[in-house]
Amino acid sequence: MAVLLVRAYKRDGADGRAAAPDSGRGKGAEGLLAERFARGEIDDEEYERRLAVLRSHAPGPTFPRD
């Protein structure tokens, strides 16, 4: 019975297929961009342009204030 509960929990619900591992959780913007490039959704020029934008707007380190 526990196996059935785990399987039901892992379903995405849309069409009954199991959700893909990680499903975008915990991935940074650069990782998602790399995946789009790998799937052929964007070309190398678009990838480089967007990557440059992401890196130019990257937040700096944060330090706790006293």
N, C-alpha and C positions, 0 to 999 in steps of 0.2 A: 504494500500500500504506500509506503514511503517513496518508492520509486515513481509511482504514478503522480504523487504530489510534486516531486521535483520536476518531472517532465512537464506537468501542467504549468508550473511556475516559470519554466524556461521558454515557453511558447510566446511568440509575439502577439498572437491573437488575431492578426489581420487575415491570414489565410491558413493558419494552422502549422506553418513551417516553424522549425526551431529558429530562434533568434541567432544571428551571427555572433561569434565570440567577440567580445568587447563592444560591439555595436556602437562604436564611436565614443564610448565612455572613457574618460581619462586620456584621450588623445589630444595633443596640442594642435593648434592651427597649422603648424608646419607639417605635422603628420597627416592631417586630413588633406592638405594641399598635395602632398606627395602621393597619397592614394588616388586622388583625382587624376593626377598626371599619369600614374601607372595604369589606370583604367582607360586612358586615352580621352578623357573628358576635356582636357585642356592640352594645348601644345606646349613645346619647350619655351617659347617666348613668353606665353601667358604665365607659365609656371615661374620663370625667373622674375618676371615683373611683380607678380603677387608675393613671391618670397621676399623680394627686396622691400616691398611695402611692409610686410609683416615684421621683418627684422628692423626696419627703421622706426617702427612704432612699438618695439618691445619695451615693456616696463623695466625700469632699472631695479636694482636690489632694494629691498625694503628693510629697514632697521627699526627695531623698537625704539620708541622715544621714551626718554626718562621723565 
